[in-house]
Amino acid sequence: MTKIRKAVIPAAGYGTRFLPVTKAVAKEMLPIIDTPTIEYIVREAMESGIEEFLIIVSSNKNSIIDYFDNNFELEYQLAQKGKIKELSLIKDLPSKLNIHFVRQHEQLGLGHAVLCAKEFVGNEPFALLLGDDVYVGNGNPALAQLVDAYEKTSSSILGTLKVADEDVSKYGICKPAEESESRLIKLESVVEKPALKDAPSNLAIGGRYILTPTIFKYLETQTRGAGNEIQLTDAILRMMSEEAVYSMEIDGSRYDIGSKIGFIKATLEFALNRDDLKDEVKELLNSLK
């Protein structure tokens, strides 16, 4: 069985829900306390065994490329001042990463962004991690749970979460092939952002995937769907006619960084889990009541 070695992270979107700041700052660089969102996602992938990364950017996302590069002038200044802790903070991650970048010249949807990774992926299964979703896994990173599921099935795996009825229209929704209490379920179909009455379940695709390279055959011929964009969900649905696709309900906490409330929640909960901040944050929250 081919090991999951490569990860693709689309980061070319406009981030319109966070305007006006995203006019000048990549949404993936918005920090949860002192660490950009995209670093949490990269580290999750590293902890799941990923060896090579491709981040898909657009022309105004140079800050992402700079972040994962060395900054020799800053490193020199920190070394001269004896700030060893700060120096390790900015040097350690770039030194561990085998990372590549490609530009998505047109914003034609997630399916188109994934298609930009075809040359990088080659003929291997790969991980796909969306930048709007940060996970804290219970015991295992979210992506590692999908990697384990792939090792059992040798098939594409869609990471899922159960959502409330009022939220099904915001997600791609999975239709299981049969009733099952298992977290790992073979799928019959997927539906992109259905109305509640048309939703086959409450299992929403939550920004983590393992995909076989077969997906590229379908993305290359995929017509535009919802939002006049090339929808990854539509291509996955077509791929099901050729090979099995499973869903895996992720065991852990998900933070929707694409929403303002989700971003605030992540910031507060991450702070409450840090020894250097939790007491002061608790005091601050109590003072606001």
C-alpha positions in Angstrom: 0.0 0.0 0.0 1.3 3.5 -0.9 2.0 5.6 2.2 0.3 9.0 2.5 3.4 11.3 2.1 2.0 14.4 0.5 -0.4 17.1 1.7 -2.1 19.9 -0.3 -3.3 23.0 1.5 -5.4 25.4 -0.6 -4.8 29.0 0.6 -5.7 31.2 -2.4 -9.1 32.4 -1.4 -10.0 36.1 -0.9 -11.1 35.7 2.7 -14.1 38.0 2.2 -15.7 37.2 5.5 -12.7 38.9 7.2 -12.6 42.1 5.2 -11.3 44.7 5.5 -8.1 43.1 7.1 -7.9 40.5 4.4 -7.5 43.2 1.8 -3.8 43.2 2.9 -3.4 40.1 5.1 -3.9 36.5 4.0 -6.7 35.0 6.1 -4.5 32.0 6.7 -2.0 34.3 8.4 -4.5 35.6 11.0 -3.0 34.4 14.3 -4.6 32.3 16.9 -2.9 34.2 19.7 0.7 34.3 18.3 0.7 31.6 15.7 -0.8 31.8 12.2 -3.8 29.5 11.5 -1.9 27.8 8.7 0.9 26.8 11.0 -1.5 24.8 13.2 -2.7 23.0 10.0 0.8 22.3 8.8 1.8 20.9 12.2 -1.2 18.7 12.3 -0.1 17.2 8.9 3.5 16.8 10.1 2.3 14.9 13.2 0.3 12.7 10.9 3.3 11.6 9.0 3.2 14.0 6.0 6.7 14.5 4.4 6.0 16.9 1.5 3.7 19.9 1.4 2.1 22.0 -1.4 0.4 25.3 -0.5 -1.7 26.8 -3.2 -1.6 30.6 -3.1 -2.7 33.5 -5.1 -0.8 36.7 -6.1 -1.6 38.5 -2.8 -0.5 35.7 -0.5 3.3 36.2 -0.5 3.2 36.5 3.3 2.5 32.8 3.5 5.6 32.0 1.3 7.7 34.4 3.5 6.5 32.8 6.7 7.7 29.3 5.8 11.1 30.7 4.6 14.1 31.8 6.6 14.4 35.4 7.6 18.2 35.7 7.9 18.3 39.3 9.0 15.8 38.7 11.8 17.7 35.5 12.8 20.9 37.4 13.0 19.5 40.1 15.1 18.0 37.6 17.6 21.2 35.7 17.8 23.2 38.9 18.4 20.8 39.8 21.3 20.9 36.3 22.8 17.2 35.7 22.2 17.6 31.9 21.8 14.0 31.0 22.5 12.7 33.5 20.0 15.3 32.4 17.4 14.2 28.7 17.7 10.6 29.8 17.3 11.2 31.1 13.8 14.0 28.7 12.7 12.7 25.3 13.7 9.7 24.9 11.5 11.3 26.0 8.1 14.2 23.6 8.8 11.8 20.7 9.1 9.6 21.3 6.1 9.8 20.1 2.5 7.4 22.7 1.2 6.4 23.9 -2.3 4.1 26.6 -3.5 2.0 27.0 -6.7 -0.3 29.9 -7.7 -3.9 29.5 -8.5 -4.3 32.3 -11.1 -8.1 32.2 -11.1 -10.4 31.6 -8.1 -12.6 28.9 -9.7 -13.4 26.9 -6.6 -11.9 24.2 -4.4 -12.0 21.6 -7.2 -9.9 23.9 -9.4 -7.5 24.6 -6.5 -7.0 20.8 -6.0 -6.4 20.4 -9.7 -3.5 22.8 -9.5 -1.8 20.1 -7.3 -1.9 17.4 -10.0 1.8 17.6 -11.0 2.9 17.7 -7.3 0.8 14.8 -6.3 1.6 12.5 -9.3 0.2 9.0 -9.0 -0.1 8.9 -5.2 -2.9 9.2 -2.7 -2.6 12.5 -0.9 -4.0 14.5 2.0 -6.0 17.6 1.6 -6.4 20.1 4.4 -8.5 23.2 4.2 -7.3 26.4 5.9 -10.7 27.3 7.4 -10.7 24.3 9.7 -8.4 23.9 12.7 -8.7 20.6 14.7 -7.6 19.5 18.1 -7.8 15.7 17.9 -8.6 13.5 21.0 -5.4 11.6 21.3 -4.7 11.5 17.5 -4.5 14.4 15.1 -7.5 14.7 12.9 -5.6 13.9 9.7 -3.8 10.9 11.4 -7.3 9.4 12.0 -8.0 9.6 8.2 -4.6 8.1 7.4 -5.4 5.2 9.7 -8.7 4.7 7.9 -7.0 4.8 4.5 -4.7 2.0 5.6 -7.8 -0.1 6.3 -9.6 0.7 3.1 -7.1 1.8 0.4 -9.8 4.3 -0.6 -10.5 8.0 -0.5 -11.6 9.1 3.0 -13.7 12.2 3.7 -13.3 13.6 7.2 -16.7 14.4 8.7 -18.5 15.9 11.6 -22.1 15.8 12.7 -23.8 19.2 12.3 -27.2 20.6 13.4 -30.1 20.6 11.0 -29.9 24.3 10.4 -26.3 24.0 9.3 -26.5 21.2 6.7 -26.9 23.7 3.8 -23.5 25.1 4.6 -21.6 21.9 3.8 -21.1 19.0 1.5 -23.2 16.2 3.1 -22.5 12.5 2.9 -25.1 9.7 2.2 -23.9 6.4 3.8 -24.4 3.3 1.8 -26.0 1.6 4.7 -27.0 2.3 8.4 -23.9 2.0 10.6 -22.8 3.1 14.1 -19.2 3.0 13.0 -17.2 6.2 12.5 -15.8 4.7 9.3 -18.6 4.3 6.7 -18.7 3.5 3.0 -20.6 6.2 1.1 -23.3 6.0 -1.6 -23.1 9.7 -2.5 -22.3 13.2 -1.5 -24.4 16.3 -2.0 -23.0 19.9 -2.0 -24.8 22.3 0.3 -28.3 20.7 0.2 -31.5 22.2 1.6 -32.5 20.4 4.8 -35.3 18.5 3.1 -32.8 17.1 0.6 -30.0 16.3 3.0 -29.3 12.5 3.2 -27.7 12.8 6.7 -26.1 15.2 9.1 -22.6 14.0 8.3 -20.8 17.1 6.9 -17.4 17.1 5.2 -15.2 19.0 7.5 -12.1 20.2 5.7 -9.9 17.0 5.9 -9.6 14.5 3.1 -7.5 11.6 1.9 -7.9 11.3 -1.9 -6.6 8.9 -4.5 -5.1 10.4 -7.7 -8.2 9.2 -9.6 -9.8 12.5 -8.5 -7.8 14.4 -11.0 -9.4 12.6 -13.9 -12.8 13.8 -12.8 -11.6 17.3 -11.8 -10.3 17.8 -15.3 -13.7 17.2 -16.8 -15.8 18.7 -14.1 -18.3 21.3 -15.2 -19.0 24.3 -12.9 -21.5 23.8 -10.2 -22.7 25.8 -7.2 -21.4 29.4 -7.3 -20.3 28.8 -10.9 -17.2 27.1 -9.4 -15.6 23.7 -10.0 -16.8 21.8 -6.9 -14.6 19.1 -5.4 -17.7 17.4 -4.0 -19.2 17.0 -7.5 -16.0 15.4 -8.8 -15.9 13.0 -5.7 -19.5 12.0 -6.5 -18.6 11.1 -10.1 -15.5 9.2 -8.9 -17.7 7.0 -6.8 -18.9 5.3 -10.0 -15.3 4.0 -10.3 -14.0 3.4 -6.8 -15.2 3.3 -3.2 -15.2 6.4 -1.1 -15.6 6.4 2.7 -16.3 8.9 5.4 -14.6 9.0 8.8 -16.1 11.0 11.7 -13.3 12.9 13.3 -12.8 12.4 17.0 -11.8 15.9 18.3 -12.7 19.6 18.4 -13.1 21.6 15.2 -12.8 25.4 15.0 -14.3 27.1 12.0 -11.7 29.8 11.5 -13.6 31.1 8.5 -16.2 32.6 10.8 -15.6 35.4 13.2 -17.2 33.6 16.1 -15.2 30.5 15.3 -12.0 32.5 15.2 -12.8 34.1 18.6 -13.7 30.8 20.1 -10.4 29.2 18.9 -8.4 32.2 20.3 -10.1 31.9 23.7 -9.9 28.1 24.1 -6.3 27.9 22.9 -5.4 30.7 25.4 -7.2 28.8 28.2 -5.1 25.7 27.4 -1.8 27.6 27.7 -0.1 27.8 31.1 1.4 31.2 30.3 -2.1 32.7 29.6 -4.9 30.8 31.1 -5.1 32.5 34.5 -5.0 36.0 33.1 -7.6 35.1 30.4 -9.9 33.6 33.1 -9.6 36.8 35.0 -10.3 38.9 31.9 -13.4 36.8 31.0 -14.7 37.1 34.6 -14.2 40.8 34.5 -16.4 41.1 31.3 -19.4 39.4 32.8 
